[in-house]
């Protein structure tokens, strides 16, 4: 090697450097750029304020399924990441169980960073709190039992939340907060049993909420002074105040709320000023939220079985109720979905098709998939529904 040019030696030096893997056994400062940190054992009842304190870029923390456990100390954080504005963090956090901190994960100005396979429980304040930065990925992150909100994305944009769950929190499941929380996508995600809202869009614009489920909260979806958002192909069920609440939203740019299943005692509620929003797209074909092939508006049901979609006529069998649903003086669903796509018999203004609803069919098919119902039961119910 002594005969190699000096410049070549300099270029080869990084390739000959020591292993960048670090093995940690307790709360640590993650300060080595480009390093992968492996947590080798559970951390129990830590009194640290910032347990995993991330100060470098290009860092990976792999907890390997181990626990990061605190003592609920004020201002304590399980994973703490603070970067300078505009700096690409490019870090990864995975396979961690985080419990009993004020904040499960507190993230400031993170950019291009991923959080994968995290379970965060019993945070005194927030499970995940992210401020500014953006283009981060949250995948398979489960938050439960927070003393405030589960997920908070505040002033941060272009993030992806996918395959996540936020449940049994003292306030909301998810919140997109402020006008700089834009162009975020939440999909394949659930919010359940939260004391207030499942998904909360607050002063935010141009976000996409797709194929999510919001159940057993006070409100399934809540939009406050938000513009240009898209809520589609999602389910809001068994929420005890309303399926969706709209407040001062759509004054500048309409929100698109279509191809959703609402099944609540009260599906829709508007408060304060209302503005026109779009509750359907143009009639088209494709797989809708009910598994049918008609795309347009939403399916409006109630647990009592007397929702608009359940009672209104679909005489021509095109998959849509024949009469426009007026939600308020400003909001109309022109193509409300109907489960009675075929075989309706017109009687007066209503079509008393099958006494079996599509929701019953879906429920029994789910039970069949888990072995709780027989194939014969499923086929029998489908026959009854089609009759």
Secondary structure, DSSP 8 states (H G I E B T S, - for coil): -TTS-HHHHHHHGGGGS---EEEESSSEEE--TT-EEEE-S-B-S---SEEEEE-SSS-EEE-TT-EEE----TT-EEEEEE--TT-----EEEEEEEES-SEEEEEES-BS-EEEEEEEE--SSEEEEEES-B--EEEEEEEE--SS-SEEEES-BS-EEES-EEES-SS-SEEEESTT-BS-EEES-EEES-SSEEEEEES-BS-EEES-EEESSSEEEEEES-BS-EEES-EEES-SSEEEEEES-SSSS--EEES-EEESSS-EEEESS----B-----EES--TTSSSEESS-EEE-TTS--HHHHB--TT-SSB-SS-EE-SSS-EETT-B-S--S---EETTEE---SS-HHHHHHHHHHHHTTSS-HHHHHHHHHHHH-
